[in-house]
Amino acid sequence: MSPHEAAAESLEQEPPGAQAGVAAHAHEDEMPRIRLTRRQVFAFGLFIFSGVAFLYFVLPKLAGVGTTVHRIERGDSWWIAVGVVLEIASFAGYVVLFRAVFVRGGGRIGFRESYQITMAGLAATRLFAAAGAGGVALTAWALRRSGMAPRLVACRMVAFIVLLYVVYAGSLLLDGIGLGIGLFPGGGSFAITFVPAIVAAILFGIAAAMAVLPDDLERRLERWASGSGRLTHFIARSVTAPALAASGVRTAVGLIRSRDPGVLGALAWWGFDISVLWAMFHAFGSPPPFTVIWMSYFVGMLGNLLPLPGGLGGVEGGMIGSFAAFGVDLDLAVLAVLSYRAISFWLPTLPGAVAYLQLRRTVARWRDEQLDPQASAALGGAAEPAGAH
């Protein structure tokens, strides 16, 4: 084991007695629920209906395309089928990455449970706003109920997100510079090439700053908690988040350095999803250079930060606007983007809802096993040992 991997392992170690409280934490954790009144449900449904109606009926007419639904029917069905297959491959990459980060050694989470957690999380991400916070909460809840200690869940959730979004930031940086200096075909103005690259460079700088925080930062400041003043307690609590973030970043770096093939799931998640958009351009005409599709895809994904269910409307607008900035035919861009979103947004919804119901039954079974000492003993490695990484 390299010194770096040893450091990453030590960062995931639980404090004394943490594992002893896993069952108690699991029993106390309730499934993330969204309490909705009838008025909220009606408003949510009305927003989805209005958004879909605008995107697929009003926006195309404003762009001079006609009704998108009718134009989609005249698209190349073979390329549309290819897009569906590519999206399924993207979901598979997400499951592979999940297992590489969270499923190491023995435990309750097999392939079936991995599918349930990831698909339910993806459905929550698609349907609710806040940049996928619903999916993160659901995933963290399921992991805790499987017997994984909360601190370990937090560390690995950070590592999972870092591995996903290092591909995002790396793409903006590489493609933005390549397009800006003319190395890649497609051209583009400073605002659509170098600005995203600068943002990506800043994100990498923040991640690097977290990675160099001292390994024992939290332990160094724990002595502040022994004081009685409000300031000391505030400092002790406030350092927990950056310490966990730093440990998650280092865990992600450790996984990359270990050459775990499961890390390639992050590339598969993004790469196959981008390829769906590429396939939709083929379905309705001649696609622009792939580097333009690559950049416009990631620029459009910033729409997920808007407080809209699944970024509905924001992602489409961002992608179409980006393609327009690169000089892509507007009619073709509208058809390709809306067809892509019809696949990527709605395809996981039904299986995700089914996976959510399956996950509830799986968690109920885990709870029964935790309450049954004989079942827990038979599982042996259900709860990961302290220091697992």
C-alpha positions in Angstrom: 0.0 0.0 0.0 1.4 3.4 -1.0 1.7 6.2 1.6 -1.2 8.0 -0.1 -3.5 5.1 0.1 -2.6 4.5 3.7 -3.5 8.2 4.4 -6.8 7.8 2.6 -7.5 4.7 4.6 -6.8 6.4 7.9 -9.1 9.3 7.0 -12.0 6.9 6.7 -11.4 5.3 10.1 -14.2 5.7 12.5 -13.6 7.2 16.0 -13.7 4.6 18.9 -17.2 3.3 19.5 -18.6 4.6 16.2 -19.3 1.1 14.8 -21.0 0.1 18.0 -23.6 2.8 17.3 -24.3 1.8 13.7 -27.4 -0.2 14.5 -28.7 2.6 16.7 -28.2 5.2 13.9 -29.8 2.9 11.4 -32.8 2.4 13.6 -33.2 6.2 14.1 -32.8 7.2 10.5 -36.1 7.6 8.7 -36.6 7.3 5.0 -36.3 10.8 3.3 -39.9 11.8 2.7 -41.3 14.9 1.0 -44.5 15.9 2.7 -46.8 17.5 0.1 -50.2 19.0 0.4 -52.8 18.5 -2.3 -52.1 22.1 -3.4 -48.4 21.4 -3.7 -49.0 18.1 -5.6 -51.3 20.0 -8.0 -48.8 22.8 -8.5 -46.0 20.3 -9.1 -48.0 18.4 -11.7 -49.1 21.7 -13.3 -45.4 22.8 -13.6 -44.3 19.5 -15.2 -47.3 19.6 -17.6 -46.6 23.3 -18.5 -42.9 22.8 -18.8 -43.4 19.8 -21.2 -46.0 21.7 -23.2 -43.8 24.7 -23.6 -40.7 22.7 -24.5 -42.3 20.4 -27.0 -45.1 22.6 -28.5 -44.4 26.3 -27.9 -40.6 26.6 -28.1 -40.3 24.7 -31.4 -42.8 27.0 -33.0 -41.0 30.0 -31.7 -37.9 28.6 -33.3 -39.7 28.0 -36.6 -39.5 24.2 -36.3 -43.1 23.3 -35.9 -44.4 20.9 -33.3 -41.4 18.8 -32.0 -43.5 15.8 -31.2 -44.5 15.5 -34.9 -41.0 16.1 -36.1 -39.6 13.5 -33.7 -41.9 11.0 -35.3 -40.1 11.6 -38.6 -36.7 11.1 -37.1 -34.4 8.2 -37.9 -35.8 5.5 -35.6 -32.6 3.5 -35.7 -30.6 6.4 -34.3 -33.3 7.0 -31.6 -33.0 3.3 -30.6 -29.2 3.7 -30.4 -29.8 6.7 -28.1 -31.9 4.6 -25.8 -29.2 1.9 -25.6 -26.5 4.5 -24.9 -28.6 5.9 -22.0 -29.0 2.4 -20.5 -25.2 2.0 -20.8 -24.8 5.4 -19.0 -26.9 4.1 -16.1 -24.8 1.0 -16.0 -21.7 3.1 -15.6 -23.3 4.9 -12.7 -24.0 1.6 -10.9 -20.4 0.5 -11.5 -19.0 3.7 -10.0 -21.3 3.3 -7.0 -20.0 -0.1 -6.3 -16.4 0.9 -6.7 -16.8 3.7 -4.1 -19.3 2.2 -1.6 -19.1 -1.6 -1.9 -15.7 -2.7 -0.8 -15.4 -5.9 1.1 -18.4 -7.8 2.7 -21.8 -6.2 3.3 -25.5 -6.2 2.6 -25.2 -4.3 -0.7 -25.1 -6.7 -3.6 -25.7 -6.0 -7.3 -29.5 -6.0 -6.8 -29.3 -3.6 -3.9 -26.8 -1.4 -5.8 -29.3 -1.2 -8.7 -32.2 -0.3 -6.4 -30.2 2.5 -4.6 -28.8 4.1 -7.7 -32.0 3.9 -9.8 -34.1 5.3 -7.0 -31.5 8.0 -6.4 -31.5 8.9 -10.1 -35.3 9.2 -10.2 -35.2 11.5 -7.2 -32.5 13.5 -8.9 -34.6 13.8 -12.1 -37.8 14.8 -10.3 -36.7 17.1 -7.6 -34.6 20.3 -7.7 -31.5 21.5 -5.8 -28.9 20.0 -8.1 -29.7 16.4 -7.2 -29.9 16.8 -3.5 -32.9 14.5 -3.3 -30.9 11.7 -4.9 -27.9 12.3 -2.5 -30.2 12.2 0.5 -31.9 9.0 -0.6 -28.5 7.3 -1.3 -27.0 8.3 2.0 -30.1 7.1 3.9 -30.0 3.7 2.2 -26.3 3.3 2.9 -26.8 4.1 6.6 -29.6 1.6 6.9 -27.4 -1.0 5.3 -25.1 -0.7 8.4 -22.5 1.7 7.2 -21.6 4.3 9.8 -22.7 7.9 9.1 -19.2 9.4 9.0 -18.1 6.7 6.5 -21.1 7.4 4.4 -20.4 11.1 4.3 -16.7 10.6 3.4 -17.6 8.2 0.5 -20.5 10.4 -0.7 -17.9 13.2 -1.1 -15.6 10.8 -3.0 -18.4 9.7 -5.2 -19.4 13.2 -6.1 -15.7 14.2 -6.7 -15.2 11.3 -9.1 -18.3 12.2 -11.0 -17.6 15.9 -11.3 -13.9 15.8 -11.9 -14.9 14.5 -15.3 -17.3 17.4 -15.7 -14.7 20.0 -14.7 -12.0 18.3 -16.7 -14.2 18.4 -19.8 -14.9 22.1 -19.5 -11.2 22.8 -19.0 -9.9 20.6 -21.8 -12.6 21.2 -24.4 -12.8 24.9 -23.5 -9.1 25.5 -24.1 -9.0 23.3 -27.1 -11.9 25.1 -28.8 -10.6 28.5 -27.7 -7.2 28.2 -29.2 -8.4 26.4 -32.3 -7.0 23.0 -31.4 -10.4 21.4 -31.7 -12.9 22.1 -34.6 -15.9 24.2 -33.8 -14.6 27.7 -32.9 -16.6 29.6 -30.4 -16.3 32.9 -28.6 -14.3 33.6 -25.4 -17.5 33.5 -23.3 -18.4 30.0 -24.4 -14.9 28.5 -24.4 -12.4 30.2 -22.1 -15.0 31.3 -19.4 -16.1 27.7 -18.7 -12.5 26.6 -18.7 -11.6 29.3 -16.1 -14.6 28.2 -13.9 -13.3 24.6 -14.1 -9.8 25.6 -13.2 -11.2 27.4 -10.1 -13.1 24.2 -9.1 -9.9 22.2 -9.4 -8.1 24.7 -7.3 -10.7 24.4 -4.5 -10.5 20.6 -4.6 -6.7 20.7 -4.5 -6.9 23.1 -1.5 -9.2 20.6 0.3 -6.8 17.7 -0.5 -3.8 19.5 1.2 -5.6 20.1 4.5 -3.8 18.3 7.3 -5.0 14.7 7.8 -5.6 15.3 11.5 -7.2 18.8 11.2 -10.3 17.7 13.0 -8.4 16.0 15.8 -6.2 19.1 16.3 -9.3 21.2 16.8 -11.2 18.8 19.0 -9.5 20.3 22.0 -11.5 23.4 21.4 -14.7 21.4 22.2 -13.4 20.9 25.7 -13.9 24.5 26.4 -17.1 26.0 27.7 -17.3 29.1 25.5 -19.6 29.4 22.5 -16.8 30.3 20.2 -14.9 27.1 21.0 -17.9 24.9 20.3 -18.7 26.8 17.1 -15.1 26.2 15.8 -15.2 22.6 16.7 -18.5 22.0 14.8 -17.6 24.2 11.8 -14.4 22.3 11.1 -16.2 19.0 10.7 -17.5 19.8 7.2 -14.2 20.8 5.6 -12.5 17.9 7.3 -15.0 15.4 5.9 -14.7 17.1 2.5 -10.9 16.8 2.6 -11.1 13.1 3.5 -13.6 12.5 0.7 -11.3 14.3 -1.9 -8.3 12.2 -0.7 -10.4 9.0 -0.8 -11.3 9.8 -4.5 -7.7 10.5 -5.3 -6.7 7.2 -3.6 -9.3 5.3 -5.7 -7.9 6.8 -8.9 -4.3 6.0 -7.9 -5.3 2.5 -7.1 -6.4 2.0 -10.7 -9.7 0.5 -9.7 -11.5 -0.2 -13.0 -14.8 0.7 -11.4 -13.7 4.4 -11.4 -14.2 4.3 -15.2 -17.9 4.2 -14.4 -17.7 8.0 -14.1 -16.4 8.3 -17.7 -19.1 5.9 -18.8 -21.9 7.9 -17.0 -21.0 11.1 -18.8 -19.6 9.7 -22.0 -22.6 7.5 -22.9 -25.0 10.3 -21.9 -23.2 12.8 -24.2 -23.3 10.2 -27.0 -27.1 10.1 -26.7 -27.2 13.8 -27.6 -24.8 13.0 -30.5 -27.1 10.2 -31.7 -30.1 12.6 -31.7 -28.3 15.0 -34.0 -27.8 12.0 -36.3 -31.4 11.2 -36.1 -32.5 14.6 -37.4 -29.6 15.8 -39.6 -25.9 16.3 -39.7 -24.3 16.8 -36.3 -21.8 19.5 -35.5 -18.2 18.6 -34.4 -18.3 16.3 -31.4 -16.2 18.9 -29.4 -19.1 21.4 -29.8 -21.6 18.8 -28.6 -19.3 18.0 -25.7 -19.0 21.6 -24.6 -22.7 22.5 -25.1 -23.7 19.5 -23.2 -21.7 20.4 -20.1 -22.6 24.1 -20.3 -26.3 23.1 -20.5 -26.0 20.9 -17.5 -25.4 24.0 -15.4 -29.2 24.3 -15.6 -29.5 21.6 -13.0 -28.5 24.2 -10.5 -31.7 26.0 -11.0 -34.5 25.3 -8.5 -36.5 23.3 -11.1 -37.4 19.6 -11.0 -34.5 17.9 -12.8 -33.5 21.2 -14.3 -36.5 21.0 -16.6 -36.4 24.0 -18.9 -33.0 25.2 -17.6 -30.9 22.4 -19.1 -32.7 22.6 -22.4 -32.4 26.3 -22.6 -28.7 26.2 -21.7 -27.9 23.5 -24.3 -29.9 25.2 -27.1 -28.4 28.6 -26.3 -24.9 27.1 -26.3 -25.4 25.5 -29.7 -26.7 28.8 -31.0 -23.5 30.5 -29.7 -21.5 28.0 -31.8 -23.5 28.7 -34.9 -25.3 25.3 -35.0 -28.6 25.4 -37.0 -31.3 26.3 -34.4 -34.0 24.0 -35.8 -31.6 21.0 -35.6 -30.4 22.0 -32.1 -34.0 22.2 -30.8 -34.9 18.8 -32.2 -31.8 17.1 -31.0 -31.8 18.6 -27.4 -35.5 18.0 -26.8 -35.2 14.4 -28.1 -32.1 13.8 -25.9 -34.0 15.1 -22.8 -37.0 13.0 -23.6 -34.7 10.0 -23.3 -32.4 11.0 -20.5 -35.1 12.7 -18.2 -38.0 10.2 -18.6 -36.2 6.9 -19.2 -35.1 6.4 -15.6 -38.4 7.7 -14.1 -40.6 4.5 -14.2 -37.8 2.0 -13.3 -36.6 4.4 -10.7 -40.1 4.5 -9.1 -40.2 0.7 -9.1 -36.7 0.6 -7.6 -37.8 3.0 -4.8 -40.6 0.6 -3.8 -38.1 -2.3 -3.9 -35.6 -0.4 -1.9 -38.2 0.2 0.9 -38.7 -3.6 1.1 -35.0 -4.2 1.1 -34.4 -1.7 3.9 -37.2 -3.3 5.9 -35.4 -6.6 5.6 -32.1 -5.0 6.7 -33.9 -3.6 9.7 -35.3 -7.0 10.6 -31.8 -8.5 10.3 -30.3 -5.9 12.6 -33.0 -6.6 15.2 -32.3 -10.4 14.9 -28.9 -11.1 16.5 -28.7 -14.6 14.8 -29.3 -13.1 11.3 -26.7 -10.4 12.0 -24.2 -13.0 13.1 -24.8 -15.0 9.9 -24.1 -12.0 7.7 -20.7 -11.5 9.4 -19.5 -8.6 7.4 -22.7 -6.6 7.1 -21.2 -3.6 8.9 -17.9 -2.6 7.5 -15.0 -2.9 9.9 -13.4 0.3 11.2 -10.8 1.6 8.8 -12.3 0.0 5.7 -11.8 2.1 2.7 
